[in-house]
Amino acid sequence: MRQTPFRNPTIMANWSELNDREPAYALVARVDLVVIRYDDEVSVMYGRCHHPGALLAHGFIDGPNLICGVHYWDYRYESGVSE
């Protein structure tokens, strides 16, 4: 029998509570995350900006990008890579 790697999964958010293209904060195992629902997909990324460490959940969506609300660094919410 194949074992699943996650024996005790953590619920980060309820789908119905996620607004489309609105960053949401989650904390799992003391790691800040940002959750973004877009259409019928969801993206979960490290929740701190790589520039000064600001919370990305306090940012905003501009087109395909999550923009840090402090220094305006951008991250593609589908991949996490900067434009």
Order of alpha helices (4+ residues) and beta strands (2+ residues): beta-beta-beta-beta-beta-beta
